[in-house]
């Protein structure tokens, strides 16, 4: 049975899944991470799940007209192709590692995981970051007819402690609905901040008919001709029009920059992973749905066998 939505906070996960392998498997299966059924690629029969071995096995027989009936005996791991493929740790530890990933600071999460969950914490952090990075590439559209959206850019700089040399930096482009606070944020990695880059992003992430507020910039000059109602911030001319501003998205940039300052002890190779993780976590006001959202995303990135197309036998 697929889970439409569920709510769990940090200590709820520890209470529900610590040392509880079967409960963890049920949770993962309900979120699409593990298959609910498997079709045999040899004979197209439905496989039987062997709970004790975490295995799917085909028990169908060859054609009845043959002189000697033979059982197919195709088998495959329950974890094959999924987020748990080659995990080498029990499912309950996977669930609790994700719990730490979604709730603790970067360094605290790794320290705790090394001590209590598994010795492959760095590898599992990369797996989890793969899920949040994949989510970042397919964020939902915002805006709509007469909905107000602020857009803007921000430079995120990663330095060594005490204002040392710059280790990494990336420009972000994003948009934020004024009322609902729904948003999108896109890292501009190896991309220019010009019209050729920003306009396609606006068309991808902001619905036509939206009311867009932005600073002056050549990249935004044609938005009015693309189906948007565009207002430009000009501080010398709009002083009496207090609704024309980008204060909300500027506040978002400040929050992101503050969060990235905590990254001083993390290597630059983790910079983009941390950014994706932060944006994923902060995208939900209700933190109790983060586990549900994460594992649904993991199921889409690591497709379980039940959702994979069955190969042709011809």
Secondary structure, 3 states (H helix, E strand, C coil): CCCCCCCCCHHHHHHHHCCCHHHHHHHHHHCCCCCCCCECCCCCCECEEEHHHCEEECCCECCCCCCCCCECCCEEECCCCCCCCCCCCCHHHHHHHHHHHHHCCHHHHHHHHHHHHCCCHHHHHHHHHHHHHHHHCCCCCEECCCCEEEEEEEEEEEECCCCCCEEEEEEEEEEEECCCCCEEEEEECCCCCCHHHHHHHHHHHEECCCEEEEECCHHHCCHHHHCCEEEEECCCCCCCCCCCCCHHHHHHHHHHHHHHHCCCCCCHHHHHHHHHHHHHHHCCCCHHHHHHHHHHHHHHHCCCHHHCCCCCCC
